[in-house]
Amino acid sequence: MQILSNLPPEATTSMQRDVMAHRPSEVDGLVYEVVRMAHRYQVPVPAYEKVAQKLQGEIMCKKILTQKEMWR
């Protein structure tokens, strides 16, 4: 927590930077792949599914906003 509290407010994670730049990120391997495997093996993972849905929506919103900025 000490390290995090000393970071500047504009600091971002590599995953955030990848998503903002429309590059592949760890989201697929860390979240979406878990959901795919759970479905394949019929293992319930409601928390992962909820996170995956939320992330997918946020990623789409960022893409839409970025496209709108490009049209200005």
C-alpha atoms as one frame of an Amber mdcrd trajectory, in Angstrom:
protein
   0.000   0.000   0.000   2.907   2.337   0.699   4.212   1.909  -2.841   0.782
   2.519  -4.341   0.160   5.614  -2.260   3.412   7.128  -3.568   2.491   6.712
  -7.238   1.407   9.801  -9.152  -2.359  10.042  -9.798  -1.835   9.738 -13.556
   0.007   6.401 -13.203  -1.580   3.531 -15.122  -1.060  -0.202 -15.338   0.295
  -1.914 -18.434  -3.156  -3.417 -18.964  -4.764   0.047 -18.931  -2.201   1.353
 -21.409  -2.738  -1.641 -23.708  -6.522  -1.230 -23.683  -6.314   2.525 -24.287
  -3.956   1.933 -27.230  -6.215  -0.821 -28.640  -3.454  -3.401 -28.200  -3.989
  -6.943 -26.957  -3.843  -7.063 -23.174  -3.652  -9.627 -20.414  -7.434  -9.395
 -19.988  -7.937 -12.277 -22.383  -5.606 -14.658 -20.547  -6.457 -13.542 -17.030
 -10.231 -13.240 -17.326 -11.775 -14.347 -20.613  -9.760 -17.572 -20.870 -10.849
 -18.544 -17.355 -14.489 -18.090 -18.395 -13.977 -20.076 -21.612 -12.309 -22.934
 -19.739 -14.994 -22.900 -17.043 -17.681 -23.228 -19.699 -15.749 -26.026 -21.414
 -15.446 -27.992 -18.164 -18.858 -26.914 -16.840 -17.469 -25.183 -13.766 -19.479
 -22.224 -12.464 -17.473 -18.998 -12.231 -20.092 -16.282 -11.687 -17.621 -13.704
 -10.363 -15.322 -14.120 -13.384 -18.306 -13.927 -15.727 -19.438 -10.697 -14.089
 -15.945  -9.197 -14.364 -15.665 -10.327 -18.008 -18.992  -8.684 -18.881 -18.033
  -5.469 -17.102 -14.624  -5.312 -18.765 -16.090  -6.011 -22.186 -18.507  -3.118
 -21.747 -15.797  -0.736 -20.572 -13.467  -1.715 -23.400 -16.225  -1.096 -25.946
 -16.998   2.299 -24.379 -13.334   3.309 -24.596 -13.227   2.290 -28.269 -16.369
   4.287 -29.027 -15.045   7.357 -27.201 -11.708   7.120 -28.984 -13.456   6.880
 -32.351 -15.599   9.919 -31.537 -12.458  11.907 -30.641 -10.961  10.958 -34.005
 -14.012  12.352 -35.826 -13.649  15.793 -34.224
